[in-house]
């Protein structure tokens, strides 16, 4: 494996995750440790804006 800085490895991991369709919200580099935090995929709720109560009108 070629020698590369931790920052270069972090960017490489970021590209790999994004190419795989994963959204990354944060990348943290502490020493030799690299932490990637994935974004939670939010499902659009088509009923979110509709009042769904049925007990009163």
LOZAKE-685848 format. One record per atom (N, C-alpha, C, O): residue number from 1; residue in three letters; x, y, z. Coordinates in nm, 4 decimals, padded with zeros to 6 digits, always signed. Layout:
<rs>
  num  residuo        xx        yy        zz
  NUM      ALA         X         Y         Z
...
</rs>
This chain:
<rs>
  num  residuo        xx        yy        zz
    1      UNK  +00.0842  -00.1175  +00.0000
    1      UNK  +00.0000  +00.0000  +00.0000
    1      UNK  +00.0888  +00.1239  +00.0000
    1      UNK  +00.1873  +00.1300  +00.0735
    2      UNK  +00.0549  +00.2199  -00.0801
    2      UNK  +00.1354  +00.3397  -00.0867
    2      UNK  +00.1160  +00.4242  +00.0389
    2      UNK  +00.0116  +00.4196  +00.1040
    3      UNK  +00.2188  +00.5008  +00.0705
    3      UNK  +00.2072  +00.5860  +00.1882
    3      UNK  +00.1263  +00.7089  +00.1511
    3      UNK  +00.1532  +00.7755  +00.0512
    4      UNK  +00.0275  +00.7371  +00.2327
    4      UNK  -00.0534  +00.8568  +00.2122
    4      UNK  -00.0926  +00.9110  +00.3485
    4      UNK  -00.0958  +00.8387  +00.4481
    5      UNK  -00.1216  +01.0369  +00.3499
    5      UNK  -00.1567  +01.0973  +00.4779
    5      UNK  -00.2954  +01.0511  +00.5210
    5      UNK  -00.3740  +01.0005  +00.4408
    6      UNK  -00.3226  +01.0696  +00.6471
    6      UNK  -00.4524  +01.0305  +00.7020
    6      UNK  -00.5628  +01.1099  +00.6330
    6      UNK  -00.6712  +01.0573  +00.6074
    7      UNK  -00.5350  +01.2365  +00.6032
    7      UNK  -00.6350  +01.3195  +00.5363
    7      UNK  -00.6661  +01.2666  +00.3963
    7      UNK  -00.7815  +01.2678  +00.3535
    8      UNK  -00.5638  +01.2204  +00.3254
    8      UNK  -00.5853  +01.1640  +00.1925
    8      UNK  -00.6666  +01.0353  +00.2007
    8      UNK  -00.7525  +01.0104  +00.1162
    9      UNK  -00.6396  +00.9536  +00.3022
    9      UNK  -00.7178  +00.8308  +00.3203
    9      UNK  -00.8624  +00.8633  +00.3562
    9      UNK  -00.9545  +00.7950  +00.3114
   10      UNK  -00.8826  +00.9677  +00.4371
   10      UNK  -01.0185  +01.0093  +00.4731
   10      UNK  -01.0943  +01.0556  +00.3493
   10      UNK  -01.2111  +01.0210  +00.3313
   11      UNK  -01.0289  +01.1332  +00.2644
   11      UNK  -01.0947  +01.1782  +00.1408
   11      UNK  -01.1251  +01.0622  +00.0476
   11      UNK  -01.2279  +01.0614  -00.0201
   12      UNK  -01.0353  +00.9641  +00.0442
   12      UNK  -01.0579  +00.8456  -00.0374
   12      UNK  -01.1785  +00.7669  +00.0135
   12      UNK  -01.2608  +00.7203  -00.0653
   13      UNK  -01.1884  +00.7524  +00.1460
   13      UNK  -01.3049  +00.6848  +00.2038
   13      UNK  -01.4327  +00.7620  +00.1760
   13      UNK  -01.5358  +00.7026  +00.1444
   14      UNK  -01.4265  +00.8934  +00.1876
   14      UNK  -01.5432  +00.9775  +00.1599
   14      UNK  -01.5905  +00.9583  +00.0168
   14      UNK  -01.7101  +00.9416  -00.0072
   15      UNK  -01.4984  +00.9604  -00.0782
   15      UNK  -01.5348  +00.9386  -00.2191
   15      UNK  -01.5956  +00.8002  -00.2394
   15      UNK  -01.6931  +00.7851  -00.3130
   16      UNK  -01.5382  +00.6994  -00.1744
   16      UNK  -01.5884  +00.5627  -00.1895
   16      UNK  -01.7311  +00.5506  -00.1368
   16      UNK  -01.8161  +00.4885  -00.2007
   17      UNK  -01.7576  +00.6098  -00.0207
   17      UNK  -01.8928  +00.6037  +00.0352
   17      UNK  -01.9918  +00.6797  -00.0529
   17      UNK  -02.1020  +00.6314  -00.0789
   18      UNK  -01.9523  +00.7988  -00.0989
   18      UNK  -02.0431  +00.8769  -00.1829
   18      UNK  -02.0662  +00.8098  -00.3177
   18      UNK  -02.1764  +00.8178  -00.3721
   19      UNK  -01.9650  +00.7441  -00.3725
   19      UNK  -01.9823  +00.6705  -00.4982
   19      UNK  -02.0746  +00.5507  -00.4800
   19      UNK  -02.1394  +00.5063  -00.5748
   20      UNK  -02.0802  +00.4985  -00.3572
   20      UNK  -02.1683  +00.3853  -00.3275
   20      UNK  -02.3112  +00.4315  -00.2955
   20      UNK  -02.3983  +00.3496  -00.2662
   21      UNK  -02.3346  +00.5635  -00.3015
   21      UNK  -02.4683  +00.6146  -00.2786
   21      UNK  -02.4996  +00.6503  -00.1345
   21      UNK  -02.6149  +00.6778  -00.1012
   22      UNK  -02.3991  +00.6502  -00.0490
   22      UNK  -02.4194  +00.6856  +00.0913
   22      UNK  -02.3886  +00.8332  +00.1111
   22      UNK  -02.2881  +00.8833  +00.0605
   23      UNK  -02.4737  +00.9023  +00.1838
   23      UNK  -02.4505  +01.0434  +00.2134
   23      UNK  -02.3756  +01.0540  +00.3459
   23      UNK  -02.4191  +00.9995  +00.4474
   24      UNK  -02.2640  +01.1238  +00.3440
   24      UNK  -02.1816  +01.1397  +00.4631
   24      UNK  -02.2045  +01.2800  +00.5178
   24      UNK  -02.1912  +01.3787  +00.4454
   25      UNK  -02.2392  +01.2884  +00.6468
   25      UNK  -02.2656  +01.4199  +00.7046
   25      UNK  -02.1429  +01.4791  +00.7713
   25      UNK  -02.1319  +01.6013  +00.7814
   26      UNK  -02.0492  +01.3947  +00.8176
   26      UNK  -01.9329  +01.4475  +00.8888
   26      UNK  -01.8158  +01.3515  +00.8767
   26      UNK  -01.8333  +01.2297  +00.8794
   27      UNK  -01.6970  +01.4072  +00.8634
   27      UNK  -01.5723  +01.3299  +00.8642
   27      UNK  -01.4846  +01.3884  +00.9741
   27      UNK  -01.4589  +01.5088  +00.9768
   28      UNK  -01.4385  +01.3020  +01.0651
   28      UNK  -01.3519  +01.3448  +01.1742
   28      UNK  -01.2211  +01.2670  +01.1665
   28      UNK  -01.2214  +01.1446  +01.1537
   29      UNK  -01.1102  +01.3386  +01.1744
   29      UNK  -00.9783  +01.2757  +01.1756
   29      UNK  -00.9117  +01.3134  +01.3066
   29      UNK  -00.8892  +01.4313  +01.3342
   30      UNK  -00.8801  +01.2121  +01.3878
   30      UNK  -00.8098  +01.2334  +01.5144
   30      UNK  -00.6915  +01.1379  +01.5178
   30      UNK  -00.7083  +01.0178  +01.5392
   31      UNK  -00.5731  +01.1912  +01.4969
   31      UNK  -00.4551  +01.1050  +01.4921
   31      UNK  -00.4641  +01.0130  +01.3715
   31      UNK  -00.4729  +01.0589  +01.2576
   32      UNK  -00.4620  +00.8823  +01.3974
   32      UNK  -00.4755  +00.7849  +01.2891
   32      UNK  -00.6181  +00.7360  +01.2725
   32      UNK  -00.6467  +00.6555  +01.1839
   33      UNK  -00.7086  +00.7847  +01.3586
   33      UNK  -00.8483  +00.7398  +01.3550
   33      UNK  -00.9299  +00.8272  +01.2610
   33      UNK  -00.9238  +00.9500  +01.2681
   34      UNK  -01.0063  +00.7635  +01.1728
   34      UNK  -01.0951  +00.8324  +01.0790
   34      UNK  -01.2376  +00.7902  +01.1115
   34      UNK  -01.2682  +00.6711  +01.1173
   35      UNK  -01.3232  +00.8873  +01.1324
   35      UNK  -01.4635  +00.8588  +01.1622
   35      UNK  -01.5511  +00.9237  +01.0558
   35      UNK  -01.5426  +01.0442  +01.0321
   36      UNK  -01.6348  +00.8433  +00.9923
   36      UNK  -01.7324  +00.8923  +00.8961
   36      UNK  -01.8711  +00.8752  +00.9570
   36      UNK  -01.9061  +00.7664  +01.0027
   37      UNK  -01.9486  +00.9806  +00.9578
   37      UNK  -02.0851  +00.9744  +01.0091
   37      UNK  -02.1784  +00.9851  +00.8898
   37      UNK  -02.1777  +01.0842  +00.8167
   38      UNK  -02.2590  +00.8810  +00.8714
   38      UNK  -02.3512  +00.8791  +00.7583
   38      UNK  -02.4757  +00.9589  +00.7909
   38      UNK  -02.5224  +00.9605  +00.9048
   39      UNK  -02.5291  +01.0254  +00.6889
   39      UNK  -02.6545  +01.0984  +00.7053
   39      UNK  -02.7682  +00.9992  +00.7113
   39      UNK  -02.7688  +00.8985  +00.6405
   40      UNK  -02.8641  +01.0287  +00.7965
   40      UNK  -02.9828  +00.9447  +00.8013
   40      UNK  -03.0705  +00.9817  +00.6826
   40      UNK  -03.1063  +01.0977  +00.6622
   41      UNK  -03.1031  +00.8806  +00.6062
   41      UNK  -03.1886  +00.9054  +00.4912
   41      UNK  -03.3307  +00.9260  +00.5392
   41      UNK  -03.3897  +00.8399  +00.6044
   42      UNK  -03.3834  +01.0403  +00.5060
   42      UNK  -03.5169  +01.0757  +00.5510
   42      UNK  -03.6160  +01.0358  +00.4430
   42      UNK  -03.6053  +01.0769  +00.3275
   43      UNK  -03.7114  +00.9555  +00.4832
   43      UNK  -03.8155  +00.9164  +00.3896
   43      UNK  -03.9209  +01.0256  +00.3885
   43      UNK  -03.9686  +01.0685  +00.4936
   44      UNK  -03.9568  +01.0701  +00.2694
   44      UNK  -04.0604  +01.1710  +00.2587
   44      UNK  -04.1950  +01.1071  +00.2885
   44      UNK  -04.2347  +01.0094  +00.2250
   45      UNK  -04.2639  +01.1638  +00.3855
   45      UNK  -04.3952  +01.1139  +00.4240
   45      UNK  -04.5003  +01.1917  +00.3464
   45      UNK  -04.5174  +01.3119  +00.3669
   46      UNK  -04.5696  +01.1238  +00.2585
   46      UNK  -04.6678  +01.1931  +00.1757
   46      UNK  -04.7880  +01.2404  +00.2558
   46      UNK  -04.8665  +01.3216  +00.2068
   47      UNK  -04.8040  +01.1907  +00.3790
   47      UNK  -04.9161  +01.2319  +00.4634
   47      UNK  -04.8731  +01.3282  +00.5743
   47      UNK  -04.9516  +01.3548  +00.6652
   48      UNK  -04.7534  +01.3798  +00.5692
   48      UNK  -04.7006  +01.4624  +00.6782
   48      UNK  -04.7826  +01.5896  +00.6999
   48      UNK  -04.8003  +01.6309  +00.8145
   49      UNK  -04.8320  +01.6513  +00.5967
   49      UNK  -04.9047  +01.7767  +00.6102
   49      UNK  -05.0540  +01.7612  +00.6263
   49      UNK  -05.1254  +01.8614  +00.6263
   50      UNK  -05.1042  +01.6400  +00.6400
   50      UNK  -05.2480  +01.6162  +00.6473
   50      UNK  -05.2861  +01.5814  +00.7911
   50      UNK  -05.2226  +01.4977  +00.8552
   51      UNK  -05.3915  +01.6474  +00.8403
   51      UNK  -05.4409  +01.6175  +00.9728
   51      UNK  -05.5191  +01.4862  +00.9661
   51      UNK  -05.6227  +01.4785  +00.9001
   52      UNK  -05.4694  +01.3841  +01.0340
   52      UNK  -05.5263  +01.2500  +01.0214
   52      UNK  -05.6175  +01.2124  +01.1384
   52      UNK  -05.6507  +01.0949  +01.1535
   53      UNK  -05.6589  +01.3086  +01.2216
   53      UNK  -05.7466  +01.2761  +01.3335
   53      UNK  -05.8849  +01.2372  +01.2820
   53      UNK  -05.9361  +01.2973  +01.1876
   54      UNK  -05.9429  +01.1392  +01.3432
   54      UNK  -06.0738  +01.0930  +01.2984
   54      UNK  -06.1818  +01.1085  +01.4064
   54      UNK  -06.2979  +01.0757  +01.3821
   55      UNK  -06.1448  +01.1581  +01.5254
   55      UNK  -06.2438  +01.1684  +01.6318
   55      UNK  -06.3263  +01.2958  +01.6229
   55      UNK  -06.4422  +01.2957  +01.6644
   56      UNK  -06.2713  +01.4036  +01.5710
   56      UNK  -06.3458  +01.5287  +01.5579
   56      UNK  -06.3096  +01.5939  +01.4253
   56      UNK  -06.2021  +01.5713  +01.3697
   57      UNK  -06.4018  +01.6749  +01.3764
   57      UNK  -06.3740  +01.7459  +01.2519
   57      UNK  -06.3555  +01.8925  +01.2763
   57      UNK  -06.3312  +01.9681  +01.1823
</rs>
